Amino acid sequence: MNKLFTPRPRVCGGQVLYLDYDGVLHHEAVYRHPKRGIFLTAGPGFTLFQHAPLLAELMQPYPEVRIVLSTSWSRVLGMSRAASYLPQELRRRVVGATFHSEMYEHEFLNTARGLQVYQDYLRRSPSAALALDDTDEGWPDTFREHLVLTDEVHGISAPKVRKELERKLASHFSTDPRSTP
């Protein structure tokens, strides 16, 4: 039995933003050490979650959008602990993760991130969805319009990425049906 498709998430429907952390909310050079904990090796000028306030600001006009964590942090730390690193205005939106404890971890790890997100999307059945990720590996062609590909170094703060994110937030989550393309 393929446990990537079961069980059905606790929160389904609604509007969902799939959120990766590394290469999205901060530089992608993040590591975890048993004694040092989670740390960034990107050098001066880079900090963990440095772009989280920007995401919170950009999501303010879309209060109904919930967050599903698509980051490896949720697999390693658990969803609640992974969410605890986010600022409160983002943390309160988190309703789940693409990985959960009833999945076969080996199978999940051998599935490309894009397919992990897409499989959660199929289970969760949101009315609208958008994904922020720094890799385009494994994203089904039919789901690529829902992806904002971020810069591995500057995440969502890269000007081109920020502009695309603003455009896709408006087109995917607009509450005014006249403003969608």
WOPEKA-V244630 format. One record per helix or strand of 2 or more residues. SS is the DSSP state (H for helix, E for strand). FROM is the first residue (numbers start at 1). LEN is the number of residues. If there is no record, write none. Layout:
SS;FROM;LEN, SS;FROM;LEN
This chain:
H;3;3, E;15;5, E;30;4, E;37;4, H;52;8, E;65;5, H;72;6, H;79;5, H;88;4, E;94;4, H;105;5, H;113;12, E;128;6, H;141;6, E;147;3, H;159;15, H;177;3
